[in-house]
Amino acid sequence: MNMQNLMAQAQKIQKDIQKKQDEINSTVFTTKNEFVEVEMYGSKKIKKIKILKDTLNDADDIETLEDMLQLAFNESVTQIEQEKEKKLGAYANGLNGLL
């Protein structure tokens, strides 16, 4: 394989990776529990937080709400990481983890 073919192949891989990364970044991941609903882009930017106010009855619910927000954010990030692994894992394995 000559150097030009190798460079062309590398550029194609780079374009494929960027396309998949763009897809992930624009995908909305939604997590919902009894207190909150969180929508987060694959870029890990929050799109929307919805507090399900019908579930809040007293001040003790505030601490629970904070815990539920934390869980929802973390679950959304986990979903994003799983999607990245699914779409980009083959590239990362081939590039010795450079991604």
SVG drawing of the C-alpha trace seen along z (x, -y; Angstrom):
<svg xmlns="http://www.w3.org/2000/svg" viewBox="-50 -23 54 26">
<polyline fill="none" stroke="black" stroke-width="0.4" points="0.0,0.0 1.5,-3.3 1.5,-6.5 -1.3,-8.2 -3.7,-5.3 -2.8,-5.2 -3.5,-8.9 -6.8,-8.7 -7.9,-5.8 -7.0,-7.8 -9.0,-10.8 -12.0,-8.6 -11.8,-7.2 -11.5,-10.7 -14.6,-11.8 -16.5,-8.7 -15.5,-9.3 -16.6,-13.0 -19.9,-12.0 -20.7,-9.6 -19.5,-12.1 -21.8,-14.7 -24.7,-12.2 -24.1,-11.5 -23.8,-15.1 -27.1,-16.0 -29.0,-13.0 -31.2,-13.8 -30.9,-11.3 -33.9,-11.4 -33.9,-10.1 -37.0,-10.2 -37.7,-9.2 -40.6,-10.0 -39.4,-13.6 -37.6,-14.9 -37.2,-14.4 -33.8,-15.4 -33.1,-15.8 -29.4,-16.0 -27.6,-16.2 -24.9,-13.8 -22.5,-16.7 -23.5,-16.6 -25.2,-19.9 -28.6,-20.0 -31.5,-20.6 -34.3,-20.6 -35.0,-19.8 -38.6,-19.2 -39.6,-19.0 -42.7,-16.9 -44.2,-19.2 -47.2,-16.9 -44.7,-14.7 -43.4,-17.4 -45.4,-17.5 -43.1,-19.0 -39.7,-20.3 -38.3,-16.8 -39.0,-16.3 -36.3,-19.0 -33.5,-16.7 -35.0,-13.8 -35.4,-16.0 -31.7,-16.9 -30.8,-13.2 -33.1,-12.4 -31.6,-15.2 -28.1,-13.8 -29.2,-10.3 -30.9,-11.5 -27.9,-13.5 -25.6,-10.6 -27.9,-8.2 -28.0,-10.5 -24.2,-10.7 -24.0,-6.9 -26.4,-6.6 -24.2,-9.0 -21.0,-7.0 -22.7,-3.8 -23.8,-5.3 -20.2,-6.6 -18.8,-3.1 -21.4,-1.5 -20.7,-3.9 -17.0,-4.7 -15.7,-1.7 -14.4,0.0 -12.3,-3.0 -11.0,-3.4 -9.9,0.2 -8.1,-0.2 -6.4,-3.4 -5.2,-2.0 -7.6,-4.2 -6.7,-7.6 -10.4,-8.6"/>
</svg>
